[in-house]
Amino acid sequence: MPFTKSEVSLAEHSVCAAECNLTDDVPLKNIQKNTITWWCNKHLKCVNRFIGDLQFDLNDGLTLIALLEVLSHKKMFRKYHTRLTFRQMRLDNVSAALEFLEQENVKMMSIGKVTC
């Protein structure tokens, strides 16, 4: 059964509204990303590490672990992988970083809107 004109118009309007909402968030997300990157780099400077792209540079867990050690003035409580051969090693490192946060009773919170 074909759609009526009003149904098509409503669907087009919904798609346009969704696209507008996505583009409205882009400047805010860029500001947040740049601010977080700057803040991380400010702290990582003392251990000669640098973040250029948050998503890429934190995905192996090593830079995240370094940042946590700098901020907490503590060493990671469990061993982690420094020679990353497999994807699982990266995941283990990120998991170790999250466990460290939990051990230190750090509450995690979201920045900005969370959409699934």
C-alpha positions as CSV (number, residue, x, y, z in Angstrom):
1,M,0.0,0.0,0.0
2,P,1.6,3.3,-1.0
3,F,2.1,6.2,1.4
4,T,-0.1,9.2,1.3
5,K,1.3,12.7,0.7
6,S,0.8,13.6,4.3
7,E,2.7,10.5,5.5
8,V,5.6,11.2,3.2
9,S,5.7,14.9,4.2
10,L,5.7,13.9,7.9
11,A,8.5,11.4,7.3
12,E,10.5,14.0,5.4
13,H,9.9,16.5,8.2
14,S,11.1,14.0,10.8
15,V,14.3,13.3,8.9
16,C,15.0,17.0,8.5
17,A,14.4,17.6,12.2
18,A,16.8,14.7,13.1
19,E,19.5,16.1,10.8
20,C,19.1,19.6,12.2
21,N,19.5,18.2,15.8
22,L,22.7,16.3,14.7
23,T,24.2,19.4,13.1
24,D,23.3,21.6,16.1
25,D,25.4,19.4,18.3
26,V,28.5,19.5,16.1
27,P,30.0,22.9,17.4
28,L,29.4,21.9,21.0
29,K,31.0,18.5,20.5
30,N,34.0,20.1,18.8
31,I,34.5,22.6,21.7
32,Q,34.2,19.7,24.2
33,K,36.7,17.6,22.2
34,N,39.2,20.4,21.9
35,T,38.9,21.3,25.5
36,I,39.4,17.8,26.8
37,T,42.3,17.2,24.4
38,W,44.0,20.4,25.6
39,W,43.5,19.5,29.2
40,C,44.8,15.9,28.7
41,N,47.9,17.2,26.8
42,K,48.6,19.7,29.6
43,H,48.9,16.9,32.1
44,L,50.6,14.4,29.7
45,K,53.4,16.8,28.9
46,C,55.4,15.8,32.0
47,V,55.5,12.1,30.7
48,N,56.3,13.1,27.1
49,R,52.9,11.9,25.7
50,F,50.6,13.8,23.4
51,I,47.0,13.3,22.2
52,G,46.1,14.4,18.7
53,D,42.9,12.6,18.3
54,L,41.0,11.5,21.5
55,Q,39.3,8.4,20.0
56,F,42.5,7.1,18.2
57,D,45.1,8.0,20.8
58,L,43.2,6.6,23.8
59,N,42.0,3.3,22.1
60,D,45.0,1.2,23.2
61,G,44.8,2.3,26.9
62,L,48.4,3.3,27.2
63,T,47.9,7.0,27.0
64,L,44.8,6.7,29.2
65,I,46.9,4.8,31.8
66,A,49.7,7.4,31.7
67,L,47.1,10.1,32.2
68,L,45.6,8.3,35.2
69,E,49.0,7.8,36.7
70,V,49.9,11.4,36.3
71,L,46.6,12.7,37.8
72,S,46.5,10.3,40.7
73,H,50.3,10.3,41.5
74,K,50.0,6.5,41.7
75,K,51.1,3.6,39.6
76,M,48.6,1.3,38.0
77,F,47.8,-1.4,40.5
78,R,47.9,-4.2,37.9
79,K,50.2,-5.0,35.0
80,Y,49.2,-3.9,31.5
81,H,50.5,-4.5,28.0
82,T,53.1,-2.2,26.6
83,R,53.8,-4.2,23.4
84,L,50.4,-4.3,21.7
85,T,50.3,-7.3,19.3
86,F,46.6,-8.1,19.5
87,R,43.3,-6.2,19.8
88,Q,42.6,-8.1,23.1
89,M,45.7,-6.4,24.6
90,R,44.3,-3.0,23.9
91,L,41.0,-4.0,25.4
92,D,42.8,-5.3,28.5
93,N,44.6,-2.0,28.9
94,V,41.4,0.0,28.7
95,S,39.8,-2.4,31.2
96,A,42.8,-2.0,33.6
97,A,42.3,1.8,33.4
98,L,38.6,1.5,34.1
99,E,39.3,-0.8,37.0
100,F,41.8,1.7,38.4
101,L,39.2,4.4,38.3
102,E,36.8,2.1,40.1
103,Q,39.5,1.2,42.7
104,E,40.1,4.9,43.3
105,N,36.3,5.5,43.7
106,V,36.2,7.9,40.7
107,K,32.6,8.4,39.5
108,M,32.1,8.3,35.8
109,M,29.9,10.9,34.2
110,S,28.8,11.8,30.7
111,I,29.7,15.0,29.0
112,G,27.1,16.4,26.6
113,K,24.1,14.5,25.3
114,V,24.3,10.7,25.2
115,T,22.4,9.1,22.3
116,C,22.2,5.5,21.4
